[in-house]
Amino acid sequence: MESAYPVPGRGPNDKNININRSKDPKMLFKQADEIEKTMLEHARNLEFEDAARLRDELEDIRNTAMGIND
């Protein structure tokens, strides 16, 4: 059964994205960099919904890395 809402890292175009919510800021920023590259690739391919979803996930990860949404 599929979800009614997209799940980050499980979209048809997100083959290599693993969302890891570790508390290590270095790992979170590294993960954010990888997601940003994928987000920009989606935008270049005119896949704006996928890019927007990753943009939102990217913001959450960066906020977690900086300790904003603890």
N, C-alpha and C positions, 0 to 999 in steps of 0.2 A: 504494500500500500504506500502511495506517495503522500507526502505532506502537502497541505494546501499552500504553505509558504516555503520559499526556497531556503535551504539549509546551507550556510556558508561552508565552502569546501566540498560540496556535493553536487554542484551544478554540472551540466553536461560539458562545460568548457573548463572546469576547474579540476583538471586531472591530478595536478601535483600539489595542491594546497592542503596542508594539514594545519588545522587551527589548534594551537597548543597554548593553553592559558597558564603557563608556568609563571612564577612570580619573579624569575630572573630577568631584570630589565634588559640585559645584553641580548638574551635569547628573544625577548619580545621585539626589540628593535630590529634584530636580524630578520625575524619573521615578517615584521611590518615592511621591510625593504623588499622581500620576496613578493608579498601581496601587492605592493605598489607597482612592481614591474608587471605583474599579471593584470592589474587593473588598467594600466596604460596600454597594454596589448589589446585588451577588450575594447578600449576606447578607439584605438587605431582601426580595429576591425568593425567599428560601428555597432558594437554590442553594449549599448549604453546601460541597459538594465543590469547586466552582469557587472559592468564597471561601477555603477552606483552602489550595488550591494557590497562590492569589495571596498569601496570608499568608506562606507559606513563601518564595516568590520575593521578597516585600517584605523579609523578614528578610535574605536573601542580599544584596540590593542595598544595604540600609542598612549591613550589615557591610562590604561592599566600599568604600562611600563613606567609612567611618570607618577603613579600613585594617586591619580585623580579620582578613579571610581573604585576605591577600596571599600 
